Amino acid sequence: DRTMRALATQGIVCEALGGDIQAIPVSALKKQNLDTLVEALTLQAQLMELKADPGGYVEGVVIEAQLDPRTGKQATVLVQRGTLRRGSVIVAGTGWAKVRVLNSAEGRVVQEAPPSTPVSVLGWRELPSAGDQVLEVSSEKRAGEVMRWRHTQRMKEKQAADLEVIAAKEACHQLQYSARLARKRALGRYKLRADGPREKMIQYDTHPTLTVVVKGDVDGSVEAILDILETYDEHDRVKLDLVHFGVGPVTPNDLETAEVFKAVIYAFNVDCPPALSVEAKKKKIPIKLHNIIYRLVDDVKEEISARIPKRLEEEFVGEANVLQQFVVTENKKKVPVAGCRCVKGSLAKNALYRVVRGQEVVFEGKLASMKHLKDEVPTIKRDMECGLRFEEPFDVQPGDTVVCYKMVDAADTTAWDPGF
């Protein structure tokens, strides 16, 4: 009910709430209402008069792609038009395949897949990505031509993006140069000299950074993790850099990349070979294995929080009331001493102190001496009286409040909310 009400707020009104959208509560784990879901899909297809031509070239979409340790590269394809058969040559995104094996959703080998049939396709030269359009071509030669054309287009797009970045940097440099030139002209014949020592030509980035490598069992899992990481919005506190991602178990190349960039490897639903685990421990490369995406995200948040610079925070130690001021002779000089009673917590000689008179702070600093009766002591407990002499002598008044505190490093946590 809560889900249907939430959908209604977005304009998706289910039949139970008076709308025309079917809503079937299902549980794949408990196998509840799965038959009802199939019936609802069939009914909806009939109402929408969904039809497809089983002839002609195949068209479809990649639902999932993965690198299986036993069978190699495989992708789940939903056929939308035509009939996919063994031996067909198809292209999808940056990958292409000559279909070697077709497996049905039940895991059985089939010879062909008509429209609306999902099948697992083996025979890929390069893996496509989830969501890529699948098109059948006439031959392997034609598939190669398509791949070369797509590669050329990608390179052109990358060059255009690089040119935009370069142009932006040049414009920024030109503005800085123009401003500097204007200052030189304003100074006339006098040279414009640097205000301080010349900076090093190479500047190292000291901003705290979490660098990650992401590996997943299937393309959809990796894509989901990348989508979550893209929501990170606290780069001003800790940068989050993704240096590599891919499908399949952790490989030696992943270890090399992580070592170079000092990255954390996150592996989702895939294993790390024992030999690589031993090597990673020797090189102190952290490898985090997860099979629940929420825990992986929590792990990333913990790593980010651990890199946030600690901040100094005031910690209350104790409080005392000034009863009177008396004067003692120290090195032939008369100095004021505050006679106090500890009323909260305790007082520590090596801590920091603040003297408050009314609403005004009249002193902040350290102690030169703390005595109980005539003995120098390191601490004063509650309800004990003492004499406090401050490093910078000043006159206290009865009724002043003496606050004892210390500054401690306080850990902070990221406020990043990935949306769940």
N, C-alpha and C positions, 0 to 999 in steps of 0.2 A: 504493500500500500504506500509506504513512504517513497519507494522508487517511482511509482506511477504518479504520485503527487509532484515529485520533483520534475518528472518529464512534462507534466501539465504546465508548470511554470515556464517551460521553454517552448510551449505551443504544441507539444505532442500529447494529445488527449487520448487515453486508452478507452476501450469499449466499456470497461467497468465504471468509468467516470462519465459515460455518455458520449464518448468520441467514436471514431471509426478505426482506431489503430488496435490491432490484436496484441495482447500481452499474455505471454505464456510463462509462468514461473517454472524454471527448470533447475535441476541439480544433476550435473554430469557425474558427480561423486556418488550420489545415491540413486542415480538413474531414474529420476522422477520426471514424469511428463515429457519424456523424449519422443514418444509416439505422438503425443498431442502436438508437439512442436512440428513434427514432419507433416501431420495433417493440416496444420495451420498454414505452413508454407505452400503446400499443394493447393489449398483453397485460394490463397492470395495470388498464386501464379495463374490460376484459372480466371480469377476476377480481373487481373491485369492483362489477360490474354497474352502472356509471355510465350513467344514462339521463337524457334531458331532453325536455321537451314542446316541439315546435317551434311550437305554437300559443299564443295568448294574448299578454298584454303582455310586452315584452322585459325581461329582467333580465340583468345582467352586471356586469363590474368594469373599471375603468380600469387598464390596464397601464402606460401612459406618456402624458404630455402634453407638447406642445412648441409653440413659436411659430416657424413656418417662414417665412423671409423672402419666399418665393414664394407659398405657399398660405395663409398666415395661421395661425390657431389650429387645431390638430388634436390628436386624442387617439386612442390605440390602445385599443380596447375588445375584451374577450373576452366573447362572447355565451354566457350560461349557460342561458338559457331564452327561448323565443319566437324569432321571426325578425325581425332588424333590417333595415328597408328604407329606401330613399330616401324622404324626406318624413316619416319617423317623428319624433316629438318626444320627446326624452329629457332627463332631469335627472340630474346627478351632482355631489354635493358642493355647491359654490357656483356651479356652472355649468350651463347648459342649452343644447341645440342642436336645431335643426330640420335633420335630416340632409340635407346637400346632395350629398355625394359619399362613396362607400364604396370604399376601396382595399384589395385583398387583401394578404397578406403578400408576394406576388410583385410587388406594385406595379400590378396590373391593376384597372381599375374594375369593380366588381360591383354588381348590382342589389339583392342581399339577402345576409344572413349568418345561416345557421342556427346552432343551439347548437354550442358548442366551436370556433367560428370566430373568429379574431382579425382585426379589420379596423381600418383607419385611418379615423376619422370626421372629416369637415369640415363646418363650419356652426355652430361653437360661438359663442355670444354672450360667454360668459366661460369661461376654461379651468378644468377640474376638476383635481384632484390625483391622482397615482398611488395606487391603492388605494380610491378612492371607488366606492361602489356605483352602478350605472347602472340607472335605472328608466324605463320608457316611460310617458308620460301621454297623455291623450286629445287635448289641444290646446295651442296656445301660451298661451292664457289660463290653462289649468290649470298650465302650467309657471311662469307668472308668479306665480300664487298660492303655489305650492310655494316659489319663491325668496323671496318676501316672508315667508312663515312661517319659513323657515330663517334669514333675516336677523334676524327678531325674536328667535328662539331664541338666536342667537349674541350679540346685544346683551344679552339677559338673562344669559347666562353670563358675559359680560364685566363687566356691572354687579355680578354676585355676586362675581366675583373681585376687582374694585376695592373693593367694600365690605369684603371680608376684609382687604385691605391697609390700608384706612383704619382699620378697627377695631383692627388690630394697632398702628398708629402712635398711635392715641388711647390705647390701653392703656399703651403705653410712656410717652407724655407724662404720663398720669395718675399713673403710678408716680413719675416725676421730680418732678411737682408736689407729690405727697403727702410725699415725702421732704424737699423744700425747706420745705414748710409745717411739718412736724414740727420741723425745725431752728429755724425762726423762733419757734415756741412754746416750745422749750427755752431760747431766749435771753431770753424774757420781753419786756420793753419795748424791749430793744436791737434795733436794726435789723440784719438780716443783709446785710452788704455783700459785694460781689464781692471775691474774693481778688486780682484783678489788673485790668488795663485791660479795658474792655468789648470783647467780640469784635465784629467786623463782622457786620452782619445777613446779608450774603451771603458765604458761604464757598466758595471755588473748590476743586474737587477736583484735587489735585496728584498723585494716585496714577497711576503709569504705566499707560497704556491703549493697546491696539490696537483700533481701530474698523474694521470691515470691511463692505463691500457685496459680496454674492455674486450672480453671474449665471451661468446654465447653459443648455445647449442644450435639455434636457428636464427635466420636473418631477422625474423619478427621480434625475437627476444632482444637482440642487439639494438634494433631500431627503437624499441620501447625504452630501453635504458638510455639511449642517446637523447630521445625526446625529453626524458626526465632531467638529464644533466643540462639540457639547453634552458631549463627554467631557472637555473642558478642565477641569482641576481646580487651576489655580495662580492663581486670581484674587487671592490675597493678595499675589502678587509683581507680576503684570501682569494687569490686567483685559482680558478679551476681549469686546468688545461688537459684536453684529450689529445694524446699524441698518436694513438693507434687503436683500431678496433677491427674485429673480424669474427668469422664463424669458425667453430671447431675448438679442439683442446689447446692448451697452452703449448707453444712451440719454442725451440731455441731462439728464433728470431724475436719472439715476444720478450724473452729474457734479455736479449741484447738491447732492444729498444728501451726496456725499463731501466737497464743499467746505465745507459747513456743519459737518459732524461731524469734519472732518480724517481721513477714512477712506481705507483702501486698497481699491481695487476689484479683486476676483478674478473673472475671467471664464473659465469652463470650457467648452471646445469651442465658444465663440462668439467673434466678432470685435468689434473696436471700429472704427467708421467712421473713416477717415483724418482728417476734419475734427475729430472729437471727440478724437482722439489729439493733434492739434496744440493744441487748446484745453486739454486736460489738462496738457500739458507747460508751457504758459504759466502755468497756475494751480498747477503743482507738485502735481498729483494723481496718485499712482502707480496705474497700471493694470497688473495682472499677468495675462497670458494663459497658460493651461495647457490641455493636452489629456490629461495623465496625473494622476490624482487624488493619487498618492503624492507627486509633485513639488509639487503645490499645497499639500499638507499640510506638506511640508518647508519651503516658502516661508513659510507662516504661522509655523512654529516659528522660522525665522530672524528674522522680524520681531518676534516675542515676545522672543527672546533679545536682540535689539538694544535693546529697551526696558528690560531688567532693569538696575537701577542697578548701576554698577560697585562692586566692593568693594576695599578696600585689602588688599594682600597683601605679605608680607615677601619680598624677593628677596635672596638671599645674594650678597655682593660679594667678601669675602675674610676671612682669619683670620690673626691674629698671636699669637705667644707673648711674654709679658713676660720679658725677660732680667734687668732690674734697674730700680730707681728711682733717679733722681738729681734734685737740686734746682737750680733756676735762679732768678735774680732778675729779676722783671718789675715795673716801676714801683715799685721799692724794696720789693717784696714777694717773699718766697721761695715759689715754687710747685713742686709735684712734677711731674715729667715721667716718663712710662713709656718706657724704652728697650726697643724691640720688634724682632722679626724676623718679616717676613711669610712665612707657611708655606703659605697657600692663596690662590688668586685674586690680588686686589690690594686696596689700601686707598685710599680716596678721601677727601679732606679734607672735602668737602661732604656726605658720607653720614652715617648714624646709626651709633652704636657701643653695644655691650653688652660689659661686662667680667664674665666668669664665673670664680668661684673655687670649685673643686670642683663642686658641684651648685647653687651659689647665685649669683644675679645680684646683683653688688654695685654696678653702675653702668649707667645707660642715659641716653644723651644725645648731644651733638655735641662736635666738637673745637674748641678755640680756636686750636690751632697744630699743624702737621705739618712736621717738619724732617728732612732727610737731610743728615748732617754739620752744617753751619751754615746751610744754605740752606732757606728755606721752599719747599715743593713741593706741587703739587696731588694727586699720586698716588705711591704706593709699589708697586713690582712685587714679585713673588714672590722670596724669598731675599734681599731688601734689608733693611737695618736702618734704623730711624728713631726719632725721638723724638716721642711723642704727648702733647700737653697738652690735657686735657679742660676744657670750659667750667666745670664745677663741680669744683674741685680736690679730690682725695682720694688716699689712699695706696694704691698698687698693690703687689703682692708678686710676686717671681719665680715663674713657673709659672702666673700668671693667663693666661686666654685672652681675647683681644680679638677680638670678632666685628664685622665691618663689614657693614652691610646698608642697604637702602633700601626705602621703601614705594612700591609701584607700583599703579596701577589695574588690576584684573584683571577681564576680561569673564567673565560667567557664561552658562550656557545653560539653557534650560528643561528640566525633567525630565518634562514632559508626554508621556505615552505614549498615542497614539490607538488602539493595539491592533494595529498592523501594522508 
